[in-house]
Amino acid sequence: MFDDLQRRVNEVARRVGLPVSLTTPDLDSIVFSPHSGLIIDAVRSKSLLSRGTEEWVVRWFRQAGVGGSLEPTFVPGIPAKEAMSRWVVPVHTGGVILGYLAILDPEAICDPETLEAVEEQAADIARIMVDSEESASLAKDRLRRVLTGHGTDQAAATEELWDQLDSRVHQWMIAAATSVDAAAHKVERRPKAQVQRGSPSLGALTVECAFEDHHVLLLAGDSTLDPDALADLIPCCPTPLIGAGGPVEEATSLPRSYRQALGALRTATAREPAPDRTIRWTELSPIKVLALQDPDTLADTVPPTIAALGSETELLETVDHYLDHGRKPDLVADSLHIHRGTLYYRLRKFEDATGLDLESGKDRLTIQLSLEALKLLRAPKWHHAH
């Protein structure tokens, strides 16, 4: 779709002899034509770098009448803002605006005949965008079947999705997202396109699929996973917590990346507070394999003597800090804001209660695995949606 849109925008630019950009209805940029010579202003420069649009620019366009008509609108320049004048032509179908063609026209040279030709090209672009929405719906369904399906249906969806994706991207990954505090963020967000070109930080193409308790994103493998950028792609999730699976080169490996993403998300929610809003599976320690286990397996990981201390939160947190800080008493005592004597008392109490020796490497491994398992048992378990 984007290659088609790019070609059409370039054709418009050649027709008018001026730089042109295609935007969303919210005036965020989708594609640009090449700019030539000195015909570029501060607004276009900023959009080229960020693909976003500043609030004052939106107000400027709205005040000129953009959005209030299906006819081309002239937007006078603002010299103080280094903003040149523009013609804005709606891209619409059936009275619904799908986006705009913004023509940078500092000398106001576009005549009615030229604008009429641009409107015809805008109608062609609208047809491409409508077709892309149907494609987006297909991609969403196929992604769901790839990640949660079985047998021949999963195999067919895998082949269909792979054919639909951008062939220039060599690696893909799955990210799973939920709200940092799902219960506290009952915020309605207007859903955006399900398949769209990402910002520079997101990569080439994004497919979003909503499950019951989390969202899934199929992203280019080199995406930086900026949670604020991802928030624009996830309806009703204004402050997302992201778990990212490892990158894969084959569509058949996407379910593995999905399991890893859910494991990373589970690990993130097991930590209070979460150390980062984005947790990558590839950056977690080997203990991450616990995040892939079911609750019964996790419970079996914990010796009964440690499980019996489940209500001794202070004691378990002290031992966790002790191991996590390299068994350095001064550092651990400072981090917990307790006296060294109190630290030693708690460590002895733990050893007496469990029969484990904090000086034994084997026992320390048992303790670390057990403490991680207990955290994961308290965290949400993100499930597939079937």
C-alpha positions in Angstrom: 0.0 0.0 0.0 2.7 2.5 1.0 4.6 2.0 -2.3 1.3 2.8 -4.1 0.7 5.9 -2.0 4.2 7.1 -2.5 3.9 6.8 -6.3 0.6 8.7 -6.3 2.0 11.5 -4.1 5.0 11.7 -6.3 2.7 12.0 -9.3 0.8 14.8 -7.7 4.1 16.6 -6.9 5.2 16.3 -10.6 1.8 17.6 -11.7 1.9 20.7 -9.6 5.6 21.2 -9.6 5.6 21.6 -5.8 6.4 19.5 -2.7 3.4 17.4 -1.5 2.7 15.3 1.6 -0.1 12.9 2.4 -1.4 13.1 6.0 -3.9 11.3 8.2 -7.2 13.1 9.2 -5.3 14.3 12.3 -2.6 15.8 10.0 0.1 13.3 10.9 2.3 12.6 7.9 2.1 9.3 6.0 4.3 9.9 2.9 6.1 12.8 1.4 7.2 13.7 -2.1 10.8 14.7 -2.6 11.3 18.4 -2.0 13.4 20.5 -4.4 15.4 23.6 -4.0 14.4 26.1 -1.3 10.7 25.1 -1.2 10.7 23.7 2.3 9.7 25.3 5.6 10.1 24.6 9.3 6.8 22.7 9.4 7.8 20.3 6.6 11.3 19.9 8.0 9.9 18.9 11.4 7.4 16.5 9.8 10.1 14.9 7.8 12.1 14.1 10.9 9.3 13.1 13.3 6.2 12.3 11.1 4.3 14.0 13.8 2.5 17.4 13.7 2.8 20.0 16.5 -0.4 21.2 18.1 0.0 24.8 16.8 0.2 23.5 13.2 -3.1 21.6 13.7 -4.7 24.8 15.1 -3.3 26.8 12.1 -4.8 24.4 9.6 -8.2 24.2 11.4 -8.5 27.9 11.7 -8.0 28.2 7.9 -10.9 25.8 7.4 -9.2 22.4 7.0 -11.6 19.7 8.1 -14.7 21.8 7.6 -15.1 21.2 3.8 -14.5 18.6 1.2 -13.1 21.3 -1.1 -9.5 22.4 -1.4 -8.5 24.9 1.3 -5.9 27.6 1.1 -3.8 27.9 4.3 -2.0 31.3 4.5 1.6 31.2 5.6 2.9 32.5 9.0 6.2 34.2 8.4 6.9 34.5 12.1 6.7 30.7 12.4 8.7 30.1 9.2 5.6 28.4 7.9 4.8 28.8 4.2 1.3 28.8 2.7 -0.3 25.6 1.5 -3.2 24.2 -0.4 -4.8 21.3 1.4 -6.9 18.9 -0.6 -9.1 16.4 1.2 -8.8 12.7 0.4 -12.3 11.4 1.0 -14.8 8.8 0.0 -18.6 8.9 0.7 -18.1 12.2 2.6 -15.6 10.6 5.0 -12.2 12.3 5.1 -9.4 9.7 5.0 -6.6 12.2 4.9 -5.2 15.2 3.1 -2.8 16.2 0.4 -0.9 19.2 1.6 0.8 21.1 -1.2 3.5 23.6 -0.2 2.7 26.6 -2.3 4.5 29.8 -1.0 3.8 31.8 -4.2 0.1 30.6 -4.4 0.6 29.4 -8.0 -1.9 26.6 -8.0 -4.8 27.5 -10.2 -8.3 26.0 -10.2 -7.5 23.7 -13.1 -4.5 22.3 -11.2 -6.5 21.9 -8.0 -9.2 20.0 -10.0 -6.6 17.6 -11.3 -5.3 17.1 -7.8 -8.8 16.3 -6.6 -9.0 13.6 -9.2 -5.7 12.1 -8.0 -7.0 12.4 -4.4 -9.9 10.2 -5.3 -7.5 7.5 -6.6 -5.6 7.8 -3.4 -8.8 7.4 -1.4 -9.5 4.1 -3.2 -6.1 2.8 -2.4 -6.6 3.7 1.3 -10.0 2.0 1.4 -8.4 -1.1 -0.1 -5.7 -0.9 2.6 -8.3 -1.0 5.4 -9.6 -4.2 4.0 -6.0 -5.5 3.8 -5.5 -4.4 7.4 -8.5 -6.4 8.6 -7.1 -9.5 6.8 -3.6 -8.9 8.4 -5.2 -8.7 11.8 -7.1 -11.9 11.4 -4.1 -13.7 9.9 -1.8 -12.6 12.7 -4.3 -13.9 15.3 -4.5 -17.3 13.5 -0.7 -17.5 13.2 -0.2 -16.9 16.9 -3.1 -19.0 18.3 -4.2 -21.4 15.6 -3.3 -25.0 14.9 -2.6 -27.3 12.0 -3.5 -26.5 8.5 -5.3 -23.3 9.4 -2.2 -21.9 11.2 0.0 -22.9 8.2 -2.3 -21.2 5.7 -2.5 -18.0 7.8 1.3 -18.0 8.2 1.8 -18.2 4.4 -0.8 -15.6 3.7 0.5 -13.1 6.3 4.1 -13.6 5.1 3.1 -12.8 1.6 1.3 -9.6 2.8 4.3 -8.2 4.8 7.0 -5.9 3.5 9.6 -8.0 1.7 12.3 -5.5 2.5 12.1 -6.3 6.2 14.3 -9.3 7.0 13.4 -9.8 10.6 10.1 -9.4 12.5 9.2 -9.6 16.2 6.1 -9.8 18.4 5.5 -7.3 21.2 2.8 -7.8 23.8 1.4 -4.7 25.6 -1.0 -3.9 28.4 -1.7 -0.8 30.4 0.8 0.0 33.2 -2.3 -0.1 35.4 -5.2 -1.5 33.4 -7.7 -0.8 36.1 -6.7 2.8 36.6 -6.6 3.7 32.9 -10.1 3.4 31.6 -9.4 5.9 28.9 -11.1 5.8 25.6 -8.9 6.5 22.6 -10.1 6.8 19.0 -8.9 3.7 17.2 -6.4 4.3 14.5 -5.6 2.3 11.4 -4.7 -1.3 12.3 -1.9 -1.5 9.6 0.2 1.6 9.1 3.6 2.8 8.5 5.3 3.3 11.9 7.3 6.3 13.0 11.0 6.1 12.4 11.3 4.4 15.8 8.8 1.6 14.9 10.0 0.4 11.6 8.3 -0.3 8.3 4.9 -1.8 9.0 2.9 -2.5 12.0 0.0 -5.0 12.5 -2.0 -4.7 15.7 -4.2 -7.4 17.1 -6.3 -7.0 20.3 -6.7 -10.0 22.6 -8.9 -10.0 25.7 -6.3 -8.9 28.2 -3.4 -7.6 26.1 -2.5 -6.2 22.7 -0.1 -7.8 20.2 2.0 -5.9 17.7 3.9 -7.4 14.8 6.9 -5.1 14.3 10.0 -4.9 12.2 12.9 -6.6 14.1 14.9 -3.3 14.4 12.1 -1.3 16.0 13.2 0.7 19.1 9.9 0.0 20.9 9.3 3.5 22.2 6.2 3.0 24.4 4.9 6.5 23.7 5.0 5.9 20.0 3.4 2.4 20.4 0.6 4.0 22.4 -0.7 5.6 19.3 -1.2 2.2 17.8 -2.9 0.6 20.8 -6.5 1.6 21.4 -7.5 2.1 25.1 -3.9 1.7 26.3 -2.5 5.2 27.0 0.5 4.1 29.1 1.6 0.8 27.7 3.9 -1.7 29.4 5.6 -3.6 26.6 7.1 -7.1 26.5 9.1 -7.8 23.3 10.0 -11.2 21.9 13.1 -12.0 20.1 13.4 -11.1 16.3 12.7 -14.0 13.9 13.4 -14.4 10.2 10.6 -16.9 9.3 6.9 -16.5 9.8 6.8 -20.0 11.3 8.8 -18.6 14.2 6.4 -15.9 15.1 4.6 -18.0 17.7 7.9 -18.4 19.5 8.5 -14.7 19.5 4.9 -14.3 20.8 5.6 -16.7 23.7 8.7 -14.8 24.5 6.8 -11.5 24.4 4.2 -12.8 26.9 7.1 -14.1 29.1 8.7 -10.7 29.0 5.4 -9.0 29.8 4.8 -11.4 32.7 8.3 -10.7 34.0 7.7 -7.0 33.8 4.5 -7.1 35.7 6.1 -9.3 38.4 8.4 -6.5 39.3 7.2 -3.7 41.6 7.7 -1.2 40.2 8.5 -2.3 36.7 12.1 -1.2 36.0 11.2 0.0 32.5 8.1 0.3 30.4 9.7 -1.9 27.7 11.1 -5.3 28.6 12.9 -7.2 25.9 13.1 -11.0 26.1 16.7 -10.9 24.7 17.9 -8.7 27.6 16.5 -10.8 30.4 18.7 -13.2 32.4 18.5 -17.0 31.8 16.0 -17.1 34.7 13.5 -15.8 32.2 12.6 -19.3 31.2 10.4 -19.4 34.3 8.1 -16.8 32.8 7.1 -19.4 30.1 6.0 -22.0 32.7 2.4 -22.6 33.9 1.5 -21.9 37.5 1.7 -25.6 38.6 5.3 -25.8 37.3 6.2 -22.6 39.0 4.8 -23.8 42.3 6.8 -27.0 41.9 9.9 -25.0 41.5 9.6 -23.6 45.0 10.7 -25.8 47.9 8.1 -26.2 50.6 10.3 -24.5 53.2 10.5 -21.3 51.1 6.8 -21.5 50.0 5.9 -21.6 53.7 7.5 -18.1 54.0 5.1 -16.7 51.4 3.6 -14.3 54.0 7.0 -13.2 55.2 7.3 -10.5 52.6 9.9 -8.5 54.4 12.1 -11.5 54.9 11.9 -12.6 51.3 12.6 -9.1 50.0 15.7 -8.9 52.2 17.1 -12.1 50.8 16.2 -11.0 47.3 18.1 -7.7 47.7 21.0 -9.6 49.3 21.4 -11.9 46.3 20.6 -9.2 43.7 23.3 -6.8 45.2 26.1 -9.3 45.1 25.9 -10.2 48.9 27.5 -6.9 49.9 26.1 -6.1 53.4 26.7 -2.4 53.4 25.1 -1.9 49.9 22.1 -4.1 50.8 21.6 -2.5 54.2 21.7 1.0 52.6 19.2 0.0 49.8 16.8 -1.4 52.4 17.4 1.5 54.9 18.1 -0.9 57.7 21.1 -1.5 60.1 23.6 -4.2 59.2 22.7 -6.0 62.4 19.0 -6.2 61.2 20.2 -7.5 57.8 22.2 -10.3 59.4 19.3 -11.2 61.7 17.0 -11.6 58.8 19.4 -13.6 56.7 20.0 -16.0 59.7 16.2 -16.3 60.2 15.8 -17.3 56.5 18.6 -19.9 56.7 17.1 -21.4 59.9 13.6 -21.5 58.4 14.6 -23.1 55.1 17.7 -25.1 56.0 19.5 -23.5 53.0 23.0 -21.9 53.1 23.4 -18.5 51.5 27.1 -19.3 51.2 26.4 -22.3 49.0 26.2 -21.6 45.2 23.8 -24.5 44.7 21.5 -23.2 47.5 21.7 -19.6 46.2 20.5 -20.8 42.8 17.6 -22.6 44.4 16.7 -19.5 46.3 16.9 -17.2 43.3 14.7 -19.5 41.2 12.2 -19.8 44.0 12.0 -16.1 44.6 11.5 -15.4 40.9 8.8 -18.1 40.7 7.0 -16.6 43.7 7.0 -13.2 41.9 5.6 -14.7 38.7 2.9 -16.5 40.6 1.7 -13.2 41.9 1.8 -11.5 38.4 -0.9 -11.7 35.8 -0.7 -14.6 33.4 -1.3 -13.4 29.9 -3.3 -15.9 27.8 -3.9 -16.4 24.2 -7.3 -15.4 22.9 -8.9 -18.3 21.0 
